[in-house]
Amino acid sequence: MRKTKLLNSEIGTVISQMGHTDSLAIGDCGLPIPMNVKRIDLALIKNLPTFMDTLKSVLLELQIEEVIIATETEEVSPELFLEIKKEIGDVKITFISHEGLKEELKNCRAVIRTGEQTPYANIILKSGVVF
């Protein structure tokens, strides 16, 4: 059994295979996931699991150096945006349009689908290094 806190084997496998600057996305239940990108579907019912619970869990295992967030997130869901900022600390935030974010999903190792139903609860995490 894994010694780390993250128990989901699919997420753990993807993170283990990531290198510097590879990306992993976490999205709400409505985010369209490209057909050629691995889908890790955690959605159970409305808001379970939440976007923030999923983000916090992934960050236990994944070292990040940058996040990509849709500009609309800060505008439409400012409380969620503040929670994200608190969780990621001083990590660089790159803002792009929601349409641009959906395009960037094509470059992700995987997209984790949550049950979240807050508008624009989506993020792309860029892998950093621990040294």
Solvent accessible surface area in square Angstrom, and as a share of the most:
residue,aa,sasa,rsa
1,M,219,0.98
2,R,91,0.33
3,K,202,0.85
4,T,63,0.37
5,K,157,0.66
6,L,11,0.05
7,L,120,0.60
8,N,50,0.26
9,S,82,0.53
10,E,78,0.35
11,I,5,0.03
12,G,1,0.01
13,T,70,0.41
14,V,8,0.05
15,I,18,0.09
16,S,89,0.57
17,Q,112,0.50
18,M,24,0.11
19,G,34,0.33
20,H,96,0.43
21,T,72,0.42
22,D,38,0.20
23,S,6,0.04
24,L,0,0.00
25,A,0,0.00
26,I,0,0.00
27,G,0,0.00
28,D,16,0.08
29,C,37,0.22
30,G,62,0.60
31,L,11,0.06
32,P,76,0.48
33,I,17,0.09
34,P,25,0.16
35,M,196,0.87
36,N,125,0.64
37,V,14,0.08
38,K,90,0.38
39,R,118,0.43
40,I,1,0.00
41,D,71,0.37
42,L,40,0.20
43,A,28,0.22
44,L,139,0.69
45,I,119,0.61
46,K,133,0.56
47,N,52,0.27
48,L,89,0.44
49,P,32,0.20
50,T,39,0.23
51,F,0,0.00
52,M,17,0.08
53,D,80,0.42
54,T,7,0.04
55,L,0,0.00
56,K,91,0.39
57,S,42,0.27
58,V,0,0.00
59,L,39,0.19
60,L,106,0.53
61,E,53,0.24
62,L,12,0.06
63,Q,86,0.38
64,I,16,0.08
65,E,74,0.33
66,E,34,0.15
67,V,0,0.00
68,I,12,0.06
69,I,0,0.00
70,A,1,0.00
71,T,52,0.30
72,E,44,0.20
73,T,0,0.00
74,E,78,0.35
75,E,119,0.54
76,V,80,0.46
77,S,9,0.06
78,P,69,0.44
79,E,139,0.62
80,L,12,0.06
81,F,12,0.05
82,L,116,0.57
83,E,82,0.37
84,I,0,0.00
85,K,90,0.38
86,K,175,0.74
87,E,63,0.28
88,I,12,0.06
89,G,50,0.48
90,D,144,0.75
91,V,30,0.17
92,K,127,0.54
93,I,42,0.21
94,T,39,0.23
95,F,83,0.34
96,I,46,0.24
97,S,56,0.36
98,H,34,0.15
99,E,112,0.50
100,G,24,0.23
101,L,0,0.00
102,K,51,0.22
103,E,100,0.45
104,E,59,0.26
105,L,0,0.00
106,K,106,0.45
107,N,106,0.54
108,C,11,0.06
109,R,103,0.38
110,A,0,0.00
111,V,0,0.00
112,I,0,0.00
113,R,60,0.22
114,T,0,0.00
115,G,2,0.02
116,E,14,0.06
117,Q,90,0.40
118,T,43,0.25
119,P,74,0.47
120,Y,62,0.24
121,A,0,0.00
122,N,3,0.01
123,I,1,0.00
124,I,2,0.01
125,L,0,0.00
126,K,47,0.20
127,S,6,0.04
128,G,10,0.09
129,V,58,0.33
130,V,128,0.73
131,F,205,0.86
